Structures are given as C-alpha cells and as structure tokens.
C-alpha cells in the first residue's frame, strides 16, 4: 500500500527559508564591537574623550592669550568674554593653561600606559611561558619592586634627575608595569598547554612566534582592559604628585599643577581650581567607563 505525499506535512521551516532567517556568523572581535556599541555609558565615555582630545589639540589656539604670558594688570579676573575661564594670580589665561595642561596630562597618562603595556606584556609573558624556576625568580623580583614605597621612589628620582615630564613618566613606570605583568602571566599560564600551542611547538615554532601569534593575541582582552584603566590612574598620579609640588616646573602647566596653584585661592577665586579639577574628573570618568565597557564586551560569559 502506497502512502500519498499529501498526507505528510513539513514541520518547521524549509531549507531555503532556514537559510534566510539564519543568523550570520560573527567573529569574536566583531561580536565585541557590537556589544560595546550597545553600552550607552561606554559610548558616552568615547564621545567625551574625543571632545577632550580635540580641545587639548585645538583649545590653546582658540584664544589669543598665551598660557605662559604674565599680565599683572589682569590678575585673578573672573571668567568673562575676554578670559573665558578667568585668569590666575599672575594674570595668565586659565582657558589656555587648561588645554595646554590637558596635552601634558593626557600625554603622561597615555605614555605611562604604553610603557606599562610593553614591559608588562614582555615580562609577564616570558615568566608565564618559561614557568618553573625562571617564573619564580622573575616574579619575586617583581614583588621586591612592588614593595618599594612609591612616594620615596618618586622623591629620589626627582632629586637625582630633576623635575620634568620624562622623570614623571619614569617614576610611574618603574613599578607601574607589575600589575600588567601579573595579569599577562596568569593568562599565559592557562594557555600555554592548550592544544593549539602544543601543535605550534611540535611544528617547530620558536618562542617569539608562539608569543606573538598565539599567546599574546589570546590575552588581548584583559590587556586592553588593564591598559585602559591604567591611563586614568597615571593622570591621577600626576595630579597628586603635582599637588605635592613634585610635578612639573613652571611655566609648564598640567591639570595637577593648576589644581595645586588654585587650591589656596579657592575661597575667593574658585574658578582657578574648578576648571582643572572638573576636567581631571571628566577624563578619569571617561576612561573608567570605557574600561568597564570593554571588560563587559570581552567577557565570554555574556556572549549570546
């Protein structure tokens, strides 16, 4: 007895319909990009950071006043159409000094983060890959550096090398790379015995190739998050050191030195402290929300 085809019914979608509604495959970084863009707070941080960088580049050219020029006839003037952010105790334009200070503060923060990135990734990756006694010796050396009082180290460097941008970056990075190295070491320890690494080693790949092609690319998530969060830390450290008088020498300006100069005048001339302090807070906020957004976007447990 033959059964007619009319008595059968297709359950679900047909093959050509299934292809139409199927979700296209996404690479890891494409998926990260999509989820990061959905984070409104992180995108607001990106926009805010772009505006700050734009003003740091072009802000000093938007006014006719030079940040180094003293005008003793216009000291401590309130914000006006002539001096948008007012003037300080030497008659210097606070608007011009604020955005000139933004250049130095952002440069110090980004430079310190990049130095921490290169040293930390190399040191931590090598320690994690070698393991054993090499790993123990390298990490004990890092622990010794971590135990050195940071402020004492900064003061010694300032005395020996003198105050300046280079000394400031060196002071931050002597021990700043240790946190990055520990994160990279932990990631490499968990990855170095994976099958793809063992296969590459079996095929004769040397250490530089294994690190650059396999281990480091697979640890870029935690590295990017740590690097993003280290920039505001460096900016805050520069502001703190400048507040203590260990920062830049006049006439150079940074947000930290401006905040230090403006604090004694807070009662009578609050704008001298308000503007640099506000932009320090906004910059730290922008980098922190970007770092949080990257951390959420890179978290594999949140992938759908």
Order of alpha helices (4+ residues) and beta strands (2+ residues): alpha-alpha-alpha-alpha-alpha-alpha-alpha-alpha-alpha-alpha-alpha-alpha
